Amino acid sequence: MEAKKGYKAVAKYLMVSPTKVRPIANLVRKKPYTEAVAILEAMPQKGAGLIKKVVQSAAANALSQNKQLDEEMLYVKAICIDEGPRLKRVWPRSHGRRDILLKRESHISVVLDELASMGE
């Protein structure tokens, strides 16, 4: 993810496939912070809870860095779901063969910014 201005939070090595998390991330991209959290709380998927934690962490970073900020002044500027390393597991099969099961991991990066600078 390229360097962007704003308040950032990252969660790495999450045990969920990036292809399952990306559609959820698309729903909250460019939304106000309070609306994004409300959307994520209403969703039943595992990835929604993981994204919500990262968005809330970015908001906490923003509020700790800038005391004049309010939660209503923030929006999700960028959210990036990258692929982490794959864990390779073996499934035994008949006749002494095997299959390889790839357990995929994700890295979630969130950048929040102030609504006043949204037009940039």
C-alpha positions as CSV (number, residue, x, y, z in Angstrom):
1,M,0.0,0.0,0.0
2,E,1.5,3.3,-1.0
3,A,2.1,6.0,1.6
4,K,-1.0,8.0,2.2
5,K,-1.8,10.9,4.6
6,G,-4.2,10.0,7.3
7,Y,-4.5,7.8,10.4
8,K,-3.4,4.3,9.8
9,A,-3.9,0.8,11.4
10,V,-2.7,-2.6,10.1
11,A,-3.6,-6.1,11.1
12,K,-1.4,-8.9,9.8
13,Y,-1.5,-12.7,9.5
14,L,-5.3,-13.0,10.0
15,M,-6.6,-16.5,9.3
16,V,-9.2,-15.6,6.7
17,S,-8.9,-15.7,2.9
18,P,-8.4,-12.3,1.2
19,T,-11.1,-13.2,-1.4
20,K,-13.7,-13.6,1.3
21,V,-12.7,-10.2,3.0
22,R,-12.4,-8.0,-0.1
23,P,-16.2,-7.8,-0.9
24,I,-16.8,-6.6,2.7
25,A,-14.1,-4.0,2.4
26,N,-15.7,-2.7,-0.7
27,L,-18.8,-1.9,1.2
28,V,-17.2,0.4,3.7
29,R,-14.6,2.1,1.5
30,K,-15.1,5.9,1.3
31,K,-17.9,5.8,4.0
32,P,-18.0,7.9,7.1
33,Y,-16.5,6.2,10.2
34,T,-19.7,5.8,12.1
35,E,-21.6,4.5,9.1
36,A,-18.8,2.0,8.3
37,V,-18.8,0.6,11.9
38,A,-22.6,0.3,11.8
39,I,-22.4,-1.6,8.5
40,L,-19.7,-4.0,9.8
41,E,-21.6,-4.7,13.1
42,A,-24.6,-5.8,11.1
43,M,-22.7,-8.3,8.9
44,P,-22.5,-11.9,10.0
45,Q,-19.2,-12.7,8.3
46,K,-15.9,-13.3,10.2
47,G,-14.1,-10.8,8.0
48,A,-16.5,-8.0,9.0
49,G,-15.5,-8.4,12.6
50,L,-11.8,-8.3,11.7
51,I,-12.2,-5.2,9.5
52,K,-14.2,-3.5,12.3
53,K,-11.4,-4.0,14.8
54,V,-8.9,-2.5,12.4
55,V,-11.1,0.5,11.6
56,Q,-11.7,1.1,15.3
57,S,-8.0,0.9,15.9
58,A,-7.3,3.5,13.2
59,A,-9.9,5.7,14.8
60,A,-8.3,5.3,18.2
61,N,-4.9,6.3,16.6
62,A,-6.5,9.3,15.0
63,L,-8.1,10.5,18.3
64,S,-4.9,9.9,20.3
65,Q,-2.9,12.0,17.8
66,N,-5.4,14.8,17.4
67,K,-7.4,15.7,20.5
68,Q,-9.7,18.1,18.6
69,L,-11.0,15.4,16.3
70,D,-14.4,13.8,16.7
71,E,-15.5,10.4,15.4
72,E,-18.1,12.1,13.1
73,M,-15.2,14.0,11.4
74,L,-13.5,10.8,10.1
75,Y,-14.1,8.7,7.0
76,V,-12.5,5.5,5.6
77,K,-10.1,6.9,3.0
78,A,-8.5,3.6,2.0
79,I,-8.8,0.0,2.9
80,C,-6.5,-2.6,1.5
81,I,-6.7,-6.4,1.8
82,D,-3.4,-8.0,0.9
83,E,-2.5,-11.7,0.8
84,G,-0.3,-13.0,3.6
85,P,1.8,-16.2,3.6
86,R,0.0,-19.5,2.8
87,L,0.1,-22.3,5.3
88,K,0.5,-25.6,3.4
89,R,-1.2,-28.7,4.9
90,V,-1.4,-32.2,3.6
91,W,-4.6,-34.2,3.1
92,P,-4.0,-38.0,2.7
93,R,-5.7,-39.5,-0.3
94,S,-6.2,-43.1,-1.5
95,H,-3.4,-45.2,-3.0
96,G,-0.8,-43.4,-0.9
97,R,-1.3,-40.0,-2.6
98,R,-1.8,-36.6,-1.1
99,D,-3.5,-33.3,-1.7
100,I,-2.1,-30.0,-0.5
101,L,-4.5,-27.7,1.3
102,L,-3.6,-24.0,1.3
103,K,-4.7,-22.1,4.3
104,R,-4.7,-18.4,3.2
105,E,-3.9,-15.5,5.4
106,S,-4.7,-11.8,5.1
107,H,-3.2,-8.4,5.9
108,I,-5.7,-5.6,6.4
109,S,-4.6,-2.0,6.2
110,V,-7.0,0.9,6.9
111,V,-6.4,4.6,6.4
112,L,-8.9,7.1,8.0
113,D,-8.9,10.8,7.2
114,E,-10.8,13.9,8.2
115,L,-14.0,14.7,6.2
116,A,-12.8,18.3,5.6
117,S,-10.0,16.9,3.4
118,M,-12.3,14.5,1.5
119,G,-12.4,16.6,-1.6
120,E,-8.7,16.2,-2.3
